[in-house]
Amino acid sequence: MAPFARRRVTRAMLVIALALAVLAPLGLLLRNNSSLVGVSRVTISGVDGRQAEVIRSVLTAAAEDMTTLNVREDVLLGAVAPYPIVRSLRAETDFPHGLKITVNAYEPVVALQAEVGRVTPVASDGTLLRGSAARDLPLLGVKTIPAGDRVSDKATLRAVDLLAIAPPALRARVARVYRGERGWALSVDDGPKLYFGRASRLKAKWGAATQVLAHPSSRGASYVDVRIPERPVAGGLKPRIAESQPLL
């Protein structure tokens, strides 16, 4: 290599070394100095219900101990570990002081009831959502509430599956799910009982139940039997009097 070329390479290497010597401490300073890039504006979305306020408070406190150059999602998730309604979360920085946190929350589909006044919501995968609101959820009577984080009883899981796949608007009207002489059954507010039989072919059965309930001819039925979804039955209907028939 010619002397001139060597001098150019040497000069370039010196410039790079000098830049690293200056920028590395500056980067470290920015990473750790909260006054320059500290999180001071936290926006949280994706969580509501009874625990929403405390979850937002906990996440905000944890986030304000960070900088926008050093956001730890694992720390944020650990801060809300006592609240099982939080499934996961995602953090997005808004340099220099903003942090947006999106919470992926479990959706409760049924509430276990072991005694009057005490209920525990359950997510569609069987996760127990202790402390979460159970308002407007179908109730399932059980002997005891499971001690762990998830439902393990097979019968209870079948009931969870039954409600998880229900159309949300119809699930909101279900007051209670139970097992009787016709298998799994549901009591519906201001509506007929729904007989599902075995917890199988649930999509087809819910589809049949939705069609029957939407049809005017099912009004006044005391039950809808969808154990055979291809042949749903609306029963308990009172005989209709033809308009031309005189009233006696």
NUDOZA-418118 format. One record per residue (C-alpha): x, y, z. Coordinates in steps of 0.1 Angstrom, whole numbers, padded with zeros to 4 digits, always signed. Each point is the difference from the previous one (the first is absolute). Example, Ala and Ser with C-alpha at 12.3 -4.5 7.8 and 13.67 -1.06 7.14 Angstrom:
<sites>
+0123-0045+0078/+0014+0034-0007/
</sites>
This chain:
<sites>
+0000+0000+0000/+0013+0034-0009/+0011+0024+0028/-0028+0024-0009/-0027-0027+0001/+0014-0013+0033/-0003+0035+0015/-0036+0003-0012/-0009-0034+0016/+0018+0010+0033/-0018+0034+0000/-0034-0017-0005/+0006-0025+0027/+0010+0028+0024/-0032+0019-0009/-0021-0031+0007/+0018-0007+0033/-0005+0036+0011/-0038-0002-0010/-0004-0031+0020/+0018+0015+0030/-0024+0029-0001/-0033-0017-0009/+0002-0030+0022/+0000+0019+0033/-0026+0023-0015/-0022-0030-0009/+0005-0014+0035/-0009+0033+0015/-0032+0003-0020/-0009-0036+0007/+0002+0005+0038/-0007+0037+0005/-0038+0002+0005/+0001+0038-0001/+0009-0001-0037/-0020-0029-0013/-0020-0011+0031/-0036-0012-0005/-0024+0026+0013/-0030-0004-0023/-0016-0035+0001/-0031-0010-0021/-0016-0033+0008/-0028-0017-0021/-0016-0034-0002/-0011-0005+0036/-0033+0008+0016/-0023-0013+0028/+0004+0001+0037/+0038-0005+0001/+0007+0025-0029/+0009+0029+0023/+0024-0018+0022/+0017-0017-0030/+0005+0034-0017/+0014+0014+0032/+0025-0029+0004/+0011+0001-0036/+0005+0038+0001/+0021-0003+0032/+0022-0027-0016/+0003+0019-0033/+0011+0033+0017/+0030-0018+0014/+0012-0007-0036/+0014+0020-0028/-0012+0000-0036/+0034-0015-0009/-0003-0029+0025/-0036-0013+0001/-0004-0034+0017/-0033-0017-0010/+0009-0029+0023/+0002+0024+0030/-0034+0016-0010/-0016-0035-0003/+0015-0009+0034/-0015+0030+0016/-0035-0011-0010/+0006-0037+0008/-0025+0001+0029/-0028+0008-0025/-0006-0031-0021/-0024+0019-0023/+0032+0013-0017/+0011-0026-0026/+0028+0020-0016/+0010+0035-0010/+0019+0020-0025/+0019+0032+0006/+0008+0027-0027/+0022+0030+0007/-0008+0035-0010/+0034+0017+0003/+0011+0018+0021/-0024-0005+0029/-0031-0019-0012/-0009-0037+0004/-0031-0017-0014/-0010-0033+0016/-0026-0022-0016/-0014-0027+0023/-0012-0033-0014/-0026-0010+0026/-0018-0033+0004/-0037+0000-0007/-0020-0018+0027/-0027-0023-0014/-0015-0017+0031/+0001+0004+0038/+0005-0029+0024/-0023+0002+0030/+0008-0022+0031/-0021+0020+0024/-0025+0027-0001/+0016+0034-0006/+0034-0013-0009/+0009-0005-0037/+0032-0003-0019/+0001+0008-0038/+0017-0023-0024/+0015+0008-0034/-0006-0021-0031/+0032-0020+0005/-0009-0009+0036/+0021+0027+0017/-0014+0011+0033/-0004+0038+0001/-0001+0005+0038/-0011+0034+0011/-0015+0009-0034/-0035+0012-0004/-0026-0027-0006/-0028+0022-0010/-0024-0013-0027/+0019-0033-0002/-0018-0034-0002/+0004-0019+0033/+0012-0036+0004/-0005-0016+0034/+0031-0020+0012/+0008-0017+0033/+0032+0020+0006/+0019+0027-0019/+0033-0015-0014/+0031+0009+0020/+0023+0006-0029/+0001+0024-0029/-0020-0021-0024/-0030-0022-0001/+0010-0037-0002/-0034-0018+0006/-0011-0014-0034/-0037+0006+0005/+0006+0037+0010/+0023+0004-0031/-0029-0013-0022/-0022+0026+0014/+0026+0027-0007/+0003-0012-0036/-0037+0001-0003/-0002+0037+0010/+0033+0010-0017/-0014-0008-0034/-0033+0016+0005/-0009+0032-0020/+0008+0029+0025/-0034+0015-0003/-0017-0033+0009/+0025-0009+0027/-0008+0033+0017/-0036-0012+0005/+0010-0034+0015/-0006+0000+0038/+0012-0035+0009/+0015-0031-0015/-0005-0034+0015/-0003-0038-0008/-0034-0016+0002/-0019-0030-0015/+0006+0014-0035/+0037+0006+0005/+0013+0036+0000/-0027+0026+0003/-0001+0038+0003/-0025+0023+0016/-0006+0032-0021/-0013+0033+0014/-0034+0007-0014/+0003-0030-0023/-0003-0038-0002/+0024-0026+0014/+0026-0012-0025/+0007-0038+0000/+0034-0008-0015/+0005-0036+0011/+0037-0009-0003/+0026+0027-0003/+0008-0009-0036/-0008+0016-0034/-0004+0033+0019/+0003+0023-0030/-0028-0018-0018/-0022-0001+0032/+0005+0037+0007/-0008+0008-0037/-0032-0020+0003/-0010+0017+0033/+0006+0034-0015/-0022-0007-0030/-0028-0014+0020/+0000+0028+0026/+0000+0026-0029/-0030-0016-0017/-0034+0014+0010/-0015-0035+0003/+0022-0007+0031/-0016+0028+0021/-0015-0013+0031/+0020-0033-0001/+0011-0013+0034/+0030-0018-0014/+0021-0004-0031/+0016-0034-0005/+0031+0001-0023/+0015-0034+0010/-0004-0009-0037/+0008+0033-0016/-0014-0010-0034/-0034-0005+0017/-0004+0026+0027/-0033+0000+0019/-0018+0029+0017/-0022-0015+0026/-0026+0010+0026/-0018+0023-0025/-0037+0008+0008/-0024-0008-0029/-0007+0030-0021/-0036+0010-0007/-0007+0007-0036/-0012+0035-0007/-0032-0013-0016/-0008-0022+0029/-0026+0016+0023/+0009+0006+0036/-0023-0018+0024/
</sites>
